[in-house]
Amino acid sequence: MDTRIIKRYSSHLPADDDHPYRRGAWTPNLVEYTALDLEVLEGAVPQDLRGVYLRNTENPLFPALERYHPFDGDGMLHAVHFHDGKADYRNRLIPTRGLALELEAGEPLFAGILENPALSQRPGWGARQGMKDASSTDVVVHAGRALTTFYQCGDAYACDPVTLEPLGAETWKGGFPEDWGISAHAKVDELARELLFFSYSKQAPYLKYGVVNAQREVVHRTDIELPGARLPHDLAFTEHYVVVNDFPLFWDPKLLAQGVHHPRLFSDLPTRFGVLPRRGTGGDVRWFEAAPTYALHFANAYEDGDEIVLDGYPQEDPAPRRQANDGPYSMLMRYIDLHALRTHLTRWRLNLKTGKVTTERLDERIAEFPTIHGRHAGRPYRYVYAMTSKPGWFLFNGLLKHDLERRETQSYEFPDGIYASESPFAPRSNATDSRQEDDGYVVTLVTDTQCDRSECQIFDAREIARGPVARLRLPERISSGTHSYFVPAWDLS
């Protein structure tokens, strides 16, 4: 393995830092590497695995102004490029405008998700306003460029998906919605070569939706009116429609009027799914009502006769309550613990003819962070790959493969103290039959907290339960985080 150090950063965090999400598997990285031809610890890199695995992580260099939330951390992108039976690794801090301002000032300047935006010393970004554009939540690849985004809206930062060379804040040739920015979870339709994005804000109409074509031009934008400020986190689409959402968990309007951003579940309100044509306007939205809940992520959606099938992870308990013995971090831990939220793979069917919604739980396991074969996004599909988590923590300790046709599930549990990343499907480069939806691999990065090191692990997508078919050593232990993406070699240009 040929390893080069590209840059070192200084940490401004306290030396005796006791925050649970800045230690252990969440300890920030301070060194950028380029490591060519990674050392293979077990197995071999498959010759027919070609493309790039990208992983976004929260990697704070500065402390919070008052209270740190793990999703506030500065984005750091990790990439493993598979080619010719080899793998190369790179990691780079995402050069956001907010981070540049803090590095220049030598101190934190922006309020985080648990803090009052009025604390920010600069105007900032985001639906709340006053936040740093950390760009640490999500990553996708569209039109040959990797785009990183933040979950409460802001800039999208572009880079080369192989080298991670920064390409600046995305402009989409002047069409980027600079007034609101965009949210994480823009969706790539690999078949149509389009990117579908949304933005949300505290200002009416509260939700916006748009489409970017393969030439990086915004070819459609529309406003979607909501009853008030909401907290949408994901978007779903089918071949002809897009599905937006209005969940009854949002900032309490009475407190919001006082400048307090406190999310609350309004259980007397329904969940609403809005369906509109992919080139439709806000006036074309048709709303469907379901039981009150909140969902962070959808696995997929597709058209089935008169129905739209929508699969995702609703939360049984979206608003965990404070307990008498809570310590300084207890509520934070509970709000990002999948076991406290109780997330299960669930299917909604939205009947376009009758307007009715039916709901069906597809699996009883606590899981989240779904990925699928990218060529089946928005179309009928069979397999979902998802992550299980350690109770009490936001740490992925296992991998699931759901066969939705047979209603069967394979599972793999990582050894104690080893935590994975979101694990996308990677199609074989020589796959010739798209109907073989699981003909490929599942790729993840793992952090071993006992040995203080990280690996890239490759699974055969058809036999997840067997464990990794290859393990590659990374030059350093990497911090945990949220989302990942795999772009096949044929979509790199």
matplotlib code that plots the C-alpha trace (Angstrom):
import matplotlib.pyplot as plt

x = [0.0, 1.4, 0.2, 0.8, -0.4, -2.0, -2.8, -3.0, -5.5, -5.5, -8.3, -9.9, -11.8, -11.1, -8.3, -10.5, -13.6, -16.3, -19.0, -20.1, -20.3, -16.8, -15.1, -14.7, -16.2, -17.0, -13.5, -12.8, -10.1, -7.4, -5.3, -6.2, -4.7, -4.2, -3.5, -3.1, -3.5, -4.9, -3.5, -5.8, -6.2, -8.6, -9.9, -9.4, -10.9, -13.3, -12.2, -15.8, -16.2, -15.6, -16.7, -16.4, -17.8, -18.3, -18.9, -19.8, -18.9, -19.4, -15.9, -15.9, -12.7, -14.3, -16.5, -20.1, -21.0, -23.0, -24.3, -23.0, -25.2, -23.3, -25.0, -23.4, -19.9, -17.9, -18.2, -15.4, -15.7, -14.1, -13.7, -12.6, -12.1, -12.3, -10.5, -8.6, -8.9, -7.4, -8.7, -7.5, -8.5, -8.8, -10.4, -10.8, -12.5, -15.3, -14.2, -17.5, -17.7, -18.7, -15.6, -13.4, -14.8, -14.2, -10.6, -9.9, -11.4, -9.8, -13.1, -16.7, -19.0, -22.3, -25.0, -25.8, -29.1, -29.5, -28.6, -30.5, -29.6, -29.3, -26.0, -24.4, -21.8, -22.4, -25.7, -25.2, -27.3, -30.1, -33.9, -33.4, -30.9, -27.7, -26.3, -23.0, -23.3, -21.5, -22.4, -21.9, -25.1, -25.4, -23.5, -24.7, -23.1, -24.8, -23.4, -20.0, -19.8, -20.1, -22.4, -22.4, -25.3, -26.6, -29.9, -31.3, -30.6, -27.7, -25.1, -24.2, -20.5, -19.1, -16.0, -14.5, -15.8, -12.5, -9.9, -12.1, -10.6, -13.0, -15.0, -16.7, -20.2, -22.6, -24.2, -26.1, -25.1, -26.8, -29.9, -29.0, -31.7, -29.4, -32.3, -33.1, -30.3, -31.2, -31.8, -29.9, -31.4, -31.6, -32.4, -30.6, -32.7, -29.9, -32.1, -33.4, -30.0, -31.9, -31.4, -34.6, -34.1, -36.2, -35.7, -37.6, -37.8, -39.6, -41.0, -44.0, -44.6, -42.4, -41.4, -39.8, -39.0, -36.9, -35.2, -31.7, -30.9, -27.7, -26.2, -26.5, -29.3, -32.3, -35.1, -38.0, -38.8, -42.1, -43.3, -45.4, -47.6, -47.7, -49.7, -46.6, -42.9, -42.1, -39.1, -39.0, -35.9, -36.3, -38.0, -39.3, -40.0, -41.4, -41.1, -43.7, -44.3, -42.5, -43.7, -43.2, -44.3, -45.9, -45.3, -46.9, -43.5, -42.3, -41.2, -43.9, -45.4, -45.9, -42.3, -41.1, -42.7, -40.4, -37.3, -37.3, -36.9, -38.4, -39.7, -43.0, -45.2, -48.8, -50.4, -53.9, -52.7, -52.3, -49.2, -49.7, -48.0, -48.1, -48.0, -47.4, -46.0, -42.2, -42.8, -45.9, -46.5, -47.6, -51.2, -51.0, -50.2, -52.7, -52.5, -53.0, -53.5, -52.1, -51.5, -49.4, -45.7, -42.3, -39.9, -36.3, -35.7, -37.6, -36.2, -38.0, -41.3, -42.9, -46.1, -48.3, -51.5, -53.6, -51.3, -48.0, -46.1, -43.9, -41.5, -39.7, -39.0, -41.7, -41.0, -43.3, -42.1, -40.8, -40.7, -39.1, -39.9, -37.6, -37.0, -36.4, -32.9, -31.7, -28.1, -26.5, -26.6, -29.6, -32.1, -29.6, -28.8, -32.5, -33.4, -30.9, -31.3, -33.2, -34.4, -35.9, -37.5, -38.6, -38.1, -39.4, -39.5, -43.1, -45.1, -47.6, -49.9, -51.4, -54.4, -54.6, -58.1, -59.8, -57.5, -57.1, -53.9, -53.1, -50.1, -48.2, -45.2, -42.7, -40.3, -40.2, -36.5, -35.3, -33.4, -32.9, -30.6, -31.9, -30.1, -31.1, -29.8, -29.7, -31.1, -34.3, -34.9, -38.4, -39.3, -40.5, -37.7, -37.1, -34.2, -33.5, -30.1, -30.4, -28.5, -29.2, -27.9, -26.5, -29.3, -28.8, -26.4, -26.2, -23.8, -24.4, -23.7, -25.3, -26.4, -29.7, -30.8, -34.6, -36.1, -39.5, -40.7, -40.2, -40.5, -37.2, -34.2, -30.5, -28.5, -24.9, -23.8, -20.4, -18.2, -18.4, -16.9, -16.9, -19.3, -20.2, -21.3, -24.3, -23.8, -24.9, -25.3, -22.5, -23.5, -21.0, -19.3, -20.0, -23.6, -25.7, -29.2, -30.7, -33.4, -30.7, -31.1, -28.7, -25.9, -23.2, -21.7, -22.4, -19.6, -19.0, -16.4, -16.0, -14.4, -12.9, -13.0, -11.0, -8.0, -8.5, -8.4, -10.7, -11.3, -13.2, -15.3, -16.9, -19.9, -21.4, -24.9, -26.4, -24.9, -24.8, -24.9, -21.5, -19.7, -17.2, -15.5, -12.7, -11.3, -9.0, -7.0, -7.4, -4.5, -6.4, -9.5, -12.3, -15.0, -18.6, -21.3, -24.5, -24.8, -22.9, -23.2, -21.8, -21.4, -20.6, -17.7, -20.1, -21.7, -18.5, -18.3]
y = [0.0, 3.4, 5.9, 9.6, 12.2, 15.1, 17.5, 17.6, 19.7, 20.9, 20.0, 22.8, 20.3, 20.0, 17.6, 15.9, 15.8, 13.6, 14.0, 10.5, 11.4, 12.9, 9.8, 6.1, 5.3, 9.0, 10.4, 13.0, 12.5, 15.1, 13.7, 13.5, 10.5, 9.1, 5.4, 3.5, -0.3, -1.0, -4.0, -7.0, -8.7, -11.4, -12.6, -10.5, -7.5, -8.8, -8.1, -7.3, -4.7, -1.3, 2.1, 4.2, 3.8, 7.3, 7.8, 11.1, 11.6, 14.2, 15.3, 18.4, 20.5, 23.0, 22.6, 23.7, 27.2, 25.5, 22.0, 19.7, 17.4, 14.7, 15.8, 19.3, 18.0, 19.2, 16.9, 14.6, 12.5, 9.0, 7.3, 3.8, 3.4, -0.1, -0.9, -3.8, -6.0, -3.2, -0.5, 3.0, 5.2, 8.9, 11.2, 14.9, 17.5, 19.2, 22.8, 24.5, 28.2, 27.9, 25.8, 28.3, 31.1, 29.2, 28.2, 31.8, 32.9, 30.0, 29.5, 28.2, 30.7, 28.9, 27.5, 23.8, 21.9, 21.9, 25.6, 28.9, 30.2, 33.7, 32.5, 32.4, 35.1, 35.0, 34.9, 31.2, 28.8, 26.3, 26.0, 27.3, 29.9, 30.8, 27.3, 26.2, 24.5, 21.5, 19.3, 16.3, 14.4, 12.9, 12.2, 11.3, 11.3, 12.9, 14.0, 12.8, 14.9, 13.9, 16.2, 16.5, 18.1, 19.0, 17.7, 21.1, 22.7, 24.7, 24.6, 21.5, 21.0, 19.2, 17.2, 14.6, 11.3, 9.4, 12.0, 14.1, 17.2, 20.0, 21.7, 24.3, 25.0, 23.6, 26.3, 24.1, 26.8, 29.5, 27.5, 26.5, 27.7, 30.0, 31.5, 28.2, 25.9, 22.2, 19.5, 16.2, 13.3, 14.7, 11.5, 10.3, 8.5, 6.5, 5.5, 9.0, 10.6, 13.2, 14.5, 15.4, 17.8, 19.6, 22.5, 23.5, 26.7, 28.6, 30.9, 30.2, 28.2, 26.1, 23.4, 23.6, 20.8, 20.7, 18.6, 18.7, 17.1, 15.2, 18.5, 19.9, 22.3, 23.0, 22.1, 22.3, 24.1, 24.5, 25.7, 23.3, 25.0, 23.4, 24.5, 25.7, 25.1, 21.3, 19.0, 16.8, 14.7, 12.5, 12.4, 9.4, 9.1, 6.7, 6.6, 9.3, 10.8, 12.3, 11.8, 14.6, 14.4, 16.4, 14.5, 15.7, 16.1, 19.7, 22.8, 23.8, 27.0, 28.7, 28.2, 29.0, 32.4, 33.0, 31.9, 28.4, 25.4, 22.6, 19.6, 18.1, 15.3, 16.5, 13.1, 14.6, 15.3, 12.7, 11.9, 13.3, 12.1, 14.5, 13.0, 15.1, 14.4, 14.8, 17.9, 19.0, 22.2, 22.7, 23.0, 19.4, 17.9, 15.3, 14.6, 11.1, 10.7, 8.0, 7.3, 10.0, 9.1, 10.4, 8.8, 9.8, 7.5, 5.8, 2.7, 3.1, 3.8, 2.5, 2.4, -0.7, -0.3, 2.3, 2.5, 4.0, 1.7, 3.5, 1.6, 3.3, 3.4, 5.1, 5.6, 4.2, 6.7, 9.8, 12.0, 10.1, 11.8, 13.2, 10.9, 11.7, 10.4, 12.0, 13.2, 15.8, 13.6, 11.3, 13.0, 13.4, 9.7, 8.7, 10.9, 9.2, 5.6, 3.5, 1.2, 4.2, 5.4, 1.9, 1.9, -0.9, -1.5, -0.6, -0.3, 2.3, 1.9, 5.1, 4.4, 7.1, 6.0, 5.9, 8.2, 5.6, 4.5, 1.1, 0.3, -3.0, -3.7, -5.7, -6.8, -6.8, -6.0, -2.6, -1.3, 1.8, 3.4, 1.5, 1.1, -0.6, -1.4, 2.1, 0.9, -0.1, 3.3, 4.4, 1.1, -2.3, -3.9, -6.9, -6.3, -3.8, -3.6, -2.0, -1.4, -2.6, -0.6, -1.0, -0.3, 3.1, 4.3, 5.6, 2.9, 0.3, -3.2, -5.4, -5.7, -7.0, -8.1, -8.1, -10.2, -8.5, -11.1, -14.1, -12.1, -13.5, -11.7, -12.5, -11.0, -10.5, -9.2, -7.5, -8.6, -6.7, -3.2, -3.2, -0.7, -0.4, 2.4, 2.6, -0.2, 0.3, -2.2, -2.3, -4.1, -6.3, -4.5, -7.4, -7.9, -8.3, -9.0, -6.2, -8.6, -10.2, -7.5, -8.9, -9.7, -7.8, -6.8, -4.8, -2.4, -0.9, 0.8, -0.5, 1.0, -1.4, 0.5, -2.2, -2.2, 1.5, 0.8, 0.7, -1.6, -1.6, -4.8, -6.3, -8.8, -11.0, -9.4, -12.9, -14.3, -11.5, -14.0, -15.5, -12.4, -10.4, -12.0, -9.4, -7.1, -4.2, -2.2, 1.6, 3.9, 5.1, 4.5, 6.7, 8.5, 7.2, 9.2, 9.0, 8.3, 6.5, 6.0, 3.7, 4.9, 2.2, 2.8, 3.3, 6.3, 8.1, 10.2]
z = [0.0, -1.1, 1.5, 1.3, 3.8, 2.0, 4.9, 8.7, 10.6, 14.2, 16.6, 18.7, 20.8, 24.5, 25.4, 28.0, 25.7, 27.2, 24.5, 23.6, 19.9, 19.7, 21.1, 20.3, 16.9, 16.5, 17.2, 14.4, 11.8, 11.4, 8.5, 4.8, 3.0, -0.4, -0.2, -3.4, -3.8, -0.3, 1.6, 1.4, 4.8, 3.6, 0.2, -2.9, -4.5, -7.2, -10.7, -11.7, -8.9, -10.6, -9.3, -6.2, -2.7, -1.1, 2.6, 4.3, 8.0, 10.7, 11.7, 13.9, 14.2, 16.6, 19.7, 19.8, 21.1, 23.8, 23.0, 20.3, 18.2, 16.2, 13.0, 13.3, 12.6, 9.6, 6.6, 5.6, 2.5, 2.3, -1.1, -2.1, -5.9, -7.2, -10.4, -12.0, -8.9, -6.8, -4.5, -3.7, -0.7, -0.2, 2.4, 2.4, 4.6, 2.6, 2.1, 3.0, 3.3, 6.9, 7.8, 6.0, 8.1, 11.3, 10.3, 9.6, 12.9, 14.9, 16.8, 16.3, 14.7, 14.1, 16.2, 15.9, 15.9, 19.7, 20.0, 19.4, 15.9, 17.5, 19.0, 15.5, 14.8, 11.1, 9.0, 8.2, 6.2, 6.7, 7.2, 10.8, 9.5, 11.3, 10.9, 9.3, 5.9, 7.2, 4.2, 6.4, 5.9, 2.4, -0.8, -4.3, -7.7, -10.7, -14.0, -13.1, -9.9, -6.3, -4.4, -0.6, 1.3, 4.8, 6.2, 7.1, 3.7, 2.4, -0.3, -2.2, -2.6, -5.7, -6.1, -8.4, -7.1, -7.7, -6.6, -4.3, -5.9, -4.8, -7.5, -5.3, -4.3, -7.0, -9.2, -11.7, -14.3, -12.4, -11.5, -7.9, -5.4, -3.4, -1.5, 0.4, -0.7, -1.0, 1.5, 1.9, 0.0, -3.4, -5.5, -8.6, -11.2, -12.9, -15.9, -16.6, -15.6, -13.6, -10.0, -8.1, -5.2, -2.5, -0.2, 3.0, 5.1, 7.8, 5.1, 3.0, 0.8, 3.1, 0.5, -3.0, -5.5, -8.6, -11.3, -12.7, -16.1, -17.2, -18.4, -14.8, -15.8, -13.5, -15.9, -13.5, -10.2, -8.3, -4.9, -2.8, -0.2, 3.3, 6.4, 8.1, 8.7, 8.4, 8.8, 5.7, 5.5, 2.4, -1.0, -3.0, -6.7, -9.3, -13.0, -13.5, -10.0, -7.1, -3.5, -0.9, 2.7, 5.5, 8.7, 12.0, 13.7, 13.3, 15.2, 17.7, 16.1, 19.4, 20.5, 17.0, 17.2, 20.3, 18.3, 19.9, 17.5, 19.5, 17.4, 18.7, 17.5, 16.8, 17.1, 16.3, 12.8, 10.1, 8.0, 4.6, 1.4, -1.6, -5.1, -8.2, -11.7, -11.9, -14.0, -12.1, -10.2, -6.6, -7.9, -9.1, -5.7, -4.5, -0.8, 0.8, 4.6, 6.8, 10.5, 12.3, 12.4, 11.2, 8.8, 8.0, 5.0, 2.2, 0.5, -2.8, -4.5, -7.7, -9.6, -9.4, -11.4, -9.7, -6.7, -5.7, -3.5, -1.0, 1.3, 4.2, 7.9, 10.0, 13.7, 16.3, 18.9, 17.0, 20.1, 23.0, 26.4, 29.0, 32.0, 35.6, 35.6, 32.4, 32.4, 30.1, 27.0, 27.7, 25.5, 22.6, 22.8, 22.8, 19.8, 17.6, 18.9, 16.4, 19.2, 21.1, 17.9, 16.9, 13.2, 11.0, 7.3, 6.3, 3.0, 2.2, -0.8, -2.1, -4.4, -7.1, -7.9, -4.5, -2.5, 0.2, 1.9, 3.3, 5.6, 6.0, 8.2, 6.1, 8.8, 12.6, 13.0, 14.2, 11.2, 9.0, 6.4, 3.4, 0.0, -3.2, -6.7, -8.3, -11.6, -9.8, -8.1, -8.9, -10.4, -9.2, -7.1, -4.9, -2.5, 0.3, 2.2, 5.6, 8.8, 12.3, 15.3, 18.7, 21.3, 22.9, 20.2, 16.7, 15.6, 12.9, 14.2, 11.5, 7.9, 6.5, 3.1, 2.7, -0.2, -0.6, -3.0, -0.8, 2.4, 3.6, 5.3, 5.5, 8.3, 9.3, 12.7, 13.0, 15.9, 19.2, 19.0, 15.2, 13.6, 9.9, 7.6, 5.4, 2.9, -0.7, -3.4, -6.0, -9.3, -11.0, -13.9, -16.3, -15.2, -18.4, -17.0, -15.0, -13.7, -11.6, -9.1, -6.5, -9.0, -7.3, -4.0, -0.9, 0.3, 3.7, 5.8, 9.4, 12.5, 15.0, 18.3, 20.1, 17.7, 16.7, 13.0, 10.0, 7.0, 3.8, 3.7, 0.6, 0.8, -1.9, -2.2, -2.7, 0.5, 3.0, 5.9, 4.9, 6.0, 3.9, 0.9, 1.1, 3.8, 3.0, 5.5, 5.6, 6.6, 9.7, 11.9, 10.4, 12.2, 12.0, 10.3, 8.3, 4.5, 1.7, -2.0, -4.7, -8.2, -10.9, -13.2, -16.1, -14.3, -13.5, -16.6]

ax = plt.figure().add_subplot(projection="3d")
ax.plot(x, y, z, "-o")
ax.set_aspect("equal")
plt.show()
